């Protein structure tokens, strides 16, 4: 035996940090020959046979007494050569395999250097399980970062989940462990067996795994996410050229598991969703769909916000290829895809990221920095380069491998503040004594810069609920660099206003007008999201006051206000037809309501027509963030709960006057100022009969007279229907087709006034 007693013990007891230096083929110390060692617990006999150089010697290996290590020496060669292990087990069965300990590392020094710096942007091509062919041998390399582990082995269905077979080697000070295992193919299940610094053995799933068993099982699955054949090149080319701030953006937010179901217990798969979801979004006219988190999550009631597999679409609905199929189909239908991304925290499951190598690796050791008070989760350590690299690469992974068009970043506020949801004494100030999380701020700036640089046209969207400044300003100006920010203030103020009985609304009109005081500080999306229809808040419809007629009228006015107010918009599924109950992630939307009378159909038709109007009028999306794109006509008539404003594009080719009457009292001959003379066409009326309204309107148009009013040179008298929103535009010489925005439009819509038509005309005698 050439091994020292200590070396032998380190292999037998699985404690050696670089088993490749002892196992495999190596020159003898005096260069006079070769020694070969193999560790096969189930072997009875092992022989070495050359692969390429047939003149090289075969070597019979002998078992070292009282161990499962086999060793052989030859003096017939002194240069290492490629070889197979011919292994005969205790039952007499023979198999021929390449030796996993005969291959060089699959990561180079530059890979490890960049990873240590936090700047290996495609580290997902190096760590995790990678299908490779090396020296003609098909297999998979495995690499994982665990700097404080004593030993790591790959265990899986290819080695009977036995950690003795494939011990990984430590690649120096990088903290990365690696091995190439011949014969491992796509579909193989695996985990990492980790021996912690304290000597405890734990099984971990792969932080860089791209596919997992369906929960509650949690083994990673070897998978090639690059084999799907994409056909969305035209979409991606248009996306790269677009200015997202001056393009239409109407987002339909959905939860994949509860939009529609096959049975009460079974959701639609990614592929099954494709046709029905695309047809529905096209019918409704939304430009984008936003998926609540699709990354793998063991705890379904978390709705995906407690991620256990950051690089894997959840296997509940199919394979990664199936998810790519869904996105590709959406792109072919000219529908953009946004996904919720959760870099703020992760769950405490000890088989996932939590104390991965027995220490606080991805999180902080001190719970005052590392524990999230509200959700019982752990906070990423943004001061650690490898953790930042993990998250940055994860964002780029979704953009590259799945062609995602936007990342909506969850819980940004919890990342920015060290004292978020903490009492005095429960948090640690930063180096300057402040409460700002400086490492998280730097991470967010880098994330936005890298994402926008690597994937031009991809949006980044912040769910940020405080008054943190410059969220959507570029980092070089001191901002965080997001494309958009959810306007949580608009959402809270608007829903609070609509919850009031109409008789009290005159005291709260500032709830609807206040948003314009800060509108130009950021680039806003107006969200009516899933958060507003859960946890006892009720549905949007259920929050409206009054009887059923008033509830639906209020809901239509609310949705119209969202669509026509400056900013892009997002609506959670079910809101588009007036879902009556709170969202239930375990069920599906109550589609039967569309057959239960005219009101739900009316809301659905109204949202369709809102999207058609939105796409047809550049004034509603081209100048959302220009000073001249919005002007109040009258925001001060709180006594009547009426407010009105103008929307226009830069050339004023598209100009709309929008009027809200938010009491059930019709207003007749109500004069408002207008910027142009002539006929103004009524292009939207939420009180139209086709929507379930009372059908009060303006006979399709009003005439603007040479009478100044509200600081405008012209004005007209309007009929304001009860609990309504109406919109007018100047008559144009000839109908114009709806323009195609940079990415997000479906086929050209019919003229809105033709679509709505007679519904705008009041019934005889109604005036």
TILOFI-97375 format. One record per residue (C-alpha): x, y, z. Coordinates in steps of 0.25 Angstrom, whole numbers. Example, Ala and Ser with C-alpha at 12.3 -4.5 7.8 and 13.67 -1.06 7.14 Angstrom:
<atoms>
49	-18	31
55	-4	29
</atoms>
This chain:
<atoms>
0	0	0
6	13	-4
-4	22	3
-1	27	17
-10	22	28
-15	36	30
-19	37	15
-25	24	15
-34	28	27
-38	41	20
-43	33	8
-50	22	16
-57	32	26
-60	41	14
-53	53	20
-43	56	9
-45	70	2
-39	66	-11
-41	51	-13
-36	53	-27
-22	54	-22
-22	40	-17
-33	33	-25
-31	31	-40
-18	29	-48
-5	36	-43
10	35	-46
18	29	-35
26	38	-27
39	34	-34
33	34	-48
36	20	-50
21	16	-52
7	18	-49
-2	15	-38
-18	14	-39
-28	14	-28
-43	13	-28
-53	13	-17
-64	4	-20
-72	-1	-8
-80	-12	-16
-68	-17	-24
-62	-31	-23
-52	-29	-34
-47	-17	-42
-38	-16	-55
-32	-4	-62
-33	-5	-77
-28	6	-87
-38	13	-96
-30	20	-107
-16	15	-106
-18	0	-107
-3	-3	-104
-4	3	-90
-4	-7	-79
-17	-14	-73
-16	-13	-58
-22	-22	-48
-26	-15	-35
-26	-22	-22
-34	-18	-10
-27	-11	2
-30	-20	14
-42	-16	22
-46	-5	12
-54	-3	0
-42	4	-7
-35	-4	-19
-21	-1	-23
-11	-5	-34
2	-2	-39
9	-3	-52
23	-1	-57
20	-2	-71
16	12	-73
19	25	-66
10	35	-73
-5	36	-69
-15	30	-80
-30	29	-82
-36	17	-76
-48	9	-73
-51	2	-60
-57	-12	-62
-64	-14	-49
-69	-28	-45
-79	-27	-33
-82	-37	-22
-92	-44	-30
-83	-46	-42
-89	-35	-51
-79	-27	-59
-80	-13	-64
-70	-4	-71
-69	11	-67
-60	22	-68
-54	26	-55
-60	39	-50
-47	42	-43
-39	42	-56
-44	56	-61
-39	70	-59
-47	80	-53
-58	86	-62
-56	100	-56
-44	108	-59
-37	119	-50
-44	130	-58
-57	124	-55
-54	124	-40
-48	137	-40
-60	144	-46
-69	136	-37
-61	141	-25
-62	155	-30
-77	153	-32
-77	156	-46
-78	142	-54
-91	146	-60
-93	132	-66
-89	124	-54
-101	116	-56
-93	109	-68
-82	105	-58
-89	102	-45
-100	92	-43
-102	80	-52
-96	82	-66
-98	71	-77
-85	70	-84
-76	61	-93
-62	60	-89
-52	52	-97
-64	45	-104
-70	42	-91
-85	46	-88
-88	50	-74
-91	62	-65
-82	71	-57
-86	75	-43
-81	88	-36
-86	95	-23
-81	106	-14
-80	101	0
-67	107	6
-69	102	20
-73	88	17
-63	77	21
-68	68	10
-78	68	-1
-83	56	-10
-92	55	-21
-103	45	-18
-114	40	-28
-122	29	-34
-109	26	-42
-101	22	-30
-112	17	-21
-112	30	-13
-98	26	-7
-89	37	-3
-77	28	-4
-77	27	-19
-75	41	-24
-68	50	-14
-65	64	-20
-52	71	-19
-50	85	-13
-45	95	-23
-36	103	-14
-40	115	-7
-52	117	-16
-61	109	-7
-66	102	-20
-67	86	-20
-67	79	-33
-67	65	-40
-70	60	-54
-78	47	-54
-78	39	-66
-91	32	-71
-101	42	-64
-112	46	-74
-123	56	-75
-134	52	-65
-125	47	-54
-129	51	-40
-118	56	-30
-115	63	-17
-103	67	-10
-98	60	3
-92	70	11
-83	68	23
-83	80	31
-72	87	39
-78	81	52
-78	67	45
-93	66	43
-98	59	30
-109	66	22
-115	65	9
-117	78	1
-123	80	-13
-115	88	-23
-116	103	-22
-114	104	-37
-123	92	-40
-132	95	-53
-142	85	-51
-148	78	-38
-157	67	-34
-171	71	-31
-172	75	-17
-172	71	-6
-161	63	-12
-149	71	-14
-138	64	-22
-132	72	-34
-133	66	-48
-121	67	-58
-127	75	-70
-123	82	-82
-130	96	-83
-124	99	-96
-130	89	-105
-143	96	-108
-145	101	-122
-150	116	-121
-157	123	-132
-159	137	-126
-147	144	-132
-156	155	-138
-162	158	-125
-148	159	-118
-143	168	-129
-154	177	-127
-153	177	-112
-138	181	-113
-142	194	-121
-154	198	-112
-155	209	-102
-163	203	-92
-167	217	-86
-174	221	-99
-180	207	-102
-194	202	-98
-193	193	-85
-206	187	-80
-202	175	-71
-211	163	-67
-206	157	-55
-209	142	-52
-206	131	-43
-203	119	-52
-209	109	-42
-223	115	-40
-226	123	-53
-233	110	-59
-233	96	-54
-235	82	-61
-241	77	-48
-242	82	-34
-229	76	-30
-222	77	-44
-217	90	-50
-214	92	-65
-200	89	-70
-191	99	-76
-195	94	-90
-209	92	-87
-210	107	-82
-204	112	-95
-216	112	-105
-226	116	-95
-218	127	-88
-213	133	-101
-228	133	-107
-233	140	-94
-222	150	-94
-224	153	-109
-239	154	-107
-237	164	-95
-226	172	-102
-215	172	-91
-201	174	-96
-194	166	-85
-196	155	-76
-190	155	-62
-188	141	-55
-187	141	-40
-174	134	-36
-171	122	-45
-158	118	-39
-159	105	-31
-165	106	-17
-168	95	-8
-179	102	0
-191	104	-10
-199	114	0
-187	123	-1
-192	126	-16
-177	124	-20
-171	135	-12
-163	125	-3
-154	120	-14
-146	107	-12
-141	106	-26
-137	119	-32
-133	114	-46
-144	104	-48
-159	107	-53
-168	99	-44
-170	85	-48
-184	85	-43
-188	89	-57
-178	82	-66
-163	82	-70
-154	94	-73
-157	91	-88
-172	92	-85
-170	106	-79
-162	110	-91
-173	105	-100
-183	114	-93
-174	127	-94
-171	124	-108
-185	123	-112
-189	136	-104
-178	143	-112
-183	137	-125
-196	143	-121
-190	157	-119
-192	156	-104
-180	160	-94
-177	151	-82
-173	157	-68
-170	148	-56
-169	151	-41
-155	150	-36
-152	149	-21
-137	153	-18
-142	158	-4
-142	146	4
-143	130	4
-149	120	13
-143	113	25
-144	99	19
-131	92	23
-130	84	10
-130	97	2
-122	109	4
-123	111	19
-109	108	25
-106	101	13
-92	96	18
-95	96	32
-92	111	33
-100	124	30
-95	124	15
-106	131	7
-112	138	19
-106	146	31
-102	139	44
-108	150	52
-123	149	52
-124	164	53
-119	165	39
-122	151	34
-137	148	39
-149	153	32
-159	157	43
-172	157	35
-170	144	27
-162	135	36
-151	134	25
-137	138	23
-130	150	17
-119	149	6
-106	154	10
-104	164	-1
-90	167	4
-85	154	0
-79	154	-14
-84	139	-17
-98	142	-12
-99	154	-21
-94	146	-33
-104	135	-30
-115	146	-31
-110	154	-43
-108	141	-51
-121	136	-47
-128	149	-53
-120	147	-66
-123	132	-66
-138	135	-67
-136	145	-78
-126	136	-86
-132	122	-84
-147	126	-84
-147	139	-92
-154	147	-81
-158	161	-84
-159	167	-70
-155	164	-56
-164	169	-45
-156	170	-32
-164	166	-20
-162	173	-7
-152	183	-10
-155	192	2
-151	180	11
-138	180	4
-135	195	5
-137	197	20
-129	190	31
-140	193	41
-152	188	32
-163	183	41
-153	183	53
-154	190	66
-143	198	72
-132	188	77
-136	178	67
-127	183	55
-112	187	53
-109	201	47
-100	202	35
-86	206	36
-91	221	36
-101	219	47
-112	219	37
-124	209	34
-121	208	19
-116	194	14
-104	199	6
-101	185	1
-115	183	-4
-115	197	-11
-102	193	-18
-108	180	-22
-121	186	-28
-113	196	-36
-104	185	-41
-116	176	-44
-123	187	-52
-110	191	-60
-106	177	-63
-120	173	-68
-122	185	-76
-108	184	-82
-109	169	-85
-124	169	-90
-128	183	-95
-143	184	-95
-145	175	-83
-153	183	-72
-149	183	-57
-161	186	-48
-160	190	-34
-171	186	-24
-166	197	-14
-176	202	-4
-169	214	2
-164	228	-2
-150	223	-6
-145	234	-16
-141	231	-30
-145	216	-31
-147	218	-46
-135	227	-48
-122	222	-54
-111	218	-44
-101	228	-50
-111	239	-45
-112	232	-31
-124	224	-35
-127	209	-33
-129	207	-48
-143	201	-49
-151	203	-62
-164	204	-54
-169	205	-40
-182	200	-35
-190	212	-30
-195	206	-17
-199	220	-12
-209	222	-24
-214	208	-21
-217	210	-6
-223	224	-8
-232	220	-20
-237	208	-13
-239	216	0
-247	226	-8
-256	216	-16
-259	209	-3
-266	221	3
-281	223	1
-283	233	-10
-290	243	-1
-276	244	7
-267	245	-5
-267	260	-6
-258	260	6
-248	251	0
-246	255	-14
-231	258	-11
-230	243	-11
-231	243	-26
-223	255	-29
-212	254	-20
-204	244	-28
-201	255	-39
-193	263	-28
-182	252	-29
-185	245	-42
-173	251	-49
-163	246	-38
-164	232	-43
-168	224	-55
-181	217	-50
-189	205	-52
-203	206	-46
-206	192	-39
-218	185	-35
-211	173	-32
-213	160	-24
-210	166	-11
-223	174	-12
-232	162	-13
-227	153	-1
-225	153	14
-239	157	17
-239	169	8
-250	164	-1
-251	165	-16
-250	178	-24
-265	177	-26
-268	173	-12
-260	186	-7
-270	195	-15
-281	201	-7
-296	201	-10
-306	191	-17
-301	181	-28
-304	192	-39
-295	202	-31
-284	192	-28
-283	189	-43
-284	203	-47
-273	207	-37
-264	195	-42
-265	200	-56
-262	214	-52
-250	209	-44
-244	201	-55
-247	212	-65
-239	222	-56
-227	212	-55
-227	211	-70
-228	226	-74
-219	231	-62
-205	234	-66
-196	221	-64
-196	207	-69
-206	198	-62
-207	184	-56
-220	176	-53
-220	163	-45
-228	152	-51
-243	152	-48
-244	167	-47
-247	168	-62
-261	161	-60
-264	165	-45
-260	153	-37
-269	153	-25
-261	146	-15
-246	147	-11
-236	140	-19
-234	125	-14
-220	119	-19
-226	105	-17
-238	108	-26
-240	114	-39
-247	127	-44
-262	127	-44
-264	127	-59
-278	123	-57
-281	137	-53
-280	141	-68
-293	133	-70
-300	139	-58
-307	152	-64
-301	164	-71
-293	170	-60
-281	161	-60
-281	160	-76
-282	175	-76
-270	178	-68
-262	168	-77
-267	175	-89
-263	188	-82
-249	184	-80
-248	179	-94
-252	192	-99
-243	200	-90
-231	192	-96
-236	195	-110
-237	209	-107
-224	209	-100
-217	203	-112
-224	212	-122
-220	225	-115
-205	228	-114
-209	239	-104
-212	229	-94
-198	222	-94
-188	231	-102
-186	242	-92
-189	235	-78
-177	242	-72
-177	255	-80
-181	268	-73
-190	271	-85
-196	258	-86
-206	261	-75
-214	273	-71
-225	275	-61
-238	281	-66
-244	282	-53
-240	274	-40
-247	284	-31
-262	280	-32
-262	271	-20
-276	276	-16
-281	268	-28
-270	257	-27
-267	261	-42
-252	262	-47
-247	263	-61
-234	263	-69
-227	263	-82
-218	252	-88
-210	255	-100
-198	250	-108
-186	259	-111
-192	264	-125
-206	265	-119
-211	256	-131
-217	247	-120
-224	256	-109
-235	251	-100
-244	258	-89
-247	249	-78
-258	251	-68
-262	244	-55
-276	246	-48
-274	238	-35
-288	239	-29
-301	232	-34
-306	246	-38
-307	249	-53
-301	263	-56
-308	269	-68
-303	281	-76
-290	280	-68
-280	290	-75
-265	287	-76
-254	294	-83
-247	287	-95
-235	291	-103
-241	290	-117
-254	295	-124
-263	286	-132
-269	272	-130
-263	263	-119
-267	248	-120
-271	240	-108
-262	228	-109
-264	222	-95
-276	222	-86
-276	212	-74
-291	214	-73
-294	208	-86
-305	197	-86
-295	187	-92
-287	188	-80
-299	187	-71
-301	202	-69
-313	211	-69
-310	215	-84
-309	230	-81
-300	238	-90
-297	249	-100
-303	244	-113
-289	240	-117
-283	254	-117
-283	268	-112
-280	281	-119
-269	290	-113
-273	304	-113
-265	317	-113
-268	319	-98
-255	319	-89
-256	311	-77
-246	304	-67
-234	312	-73
-238	306	-87
-242	314	-99
-254	306	-102
-264	297	-95
-276	288	-96
-288	283	-88
-288	269	-84
-297	259	-79
-290	251	-68
-296	238	-65
-297	233	-50
-284	226	-45
-277	227	-58
-265	230	-66
-266	236	-80
-256	239	-90
-256	248	-102
-247	251	-114
-247	262	-125
-253	257	-138
-243	253	-148
-244	254	-163
-243	239	-165
-242	227	-157
-229	222	-153
-224	208	-150
-219	205	-137
-203	207	-137
-194	195	-134
-186	198	-122
-172	194	-120
-176	180	-116
-188	178	-109
-200	179	-118
-209	168	-124
-216	170	-137
-222	184	-141
-234	187	-133
-247	192	-139
-250	207	-136
-255	208	-122
-267	217	-125
-272	206	-135
-269	195	-125
-278	202	-114
-287	210	-124
-302	211	-120
-299	208	-106
-294	222	-104
-308	227	-108
-317	230	-97
-331	224	-97
-343	232	-102
-347	242	-91
-335	239	-82
-330	253	-83
</atoms>
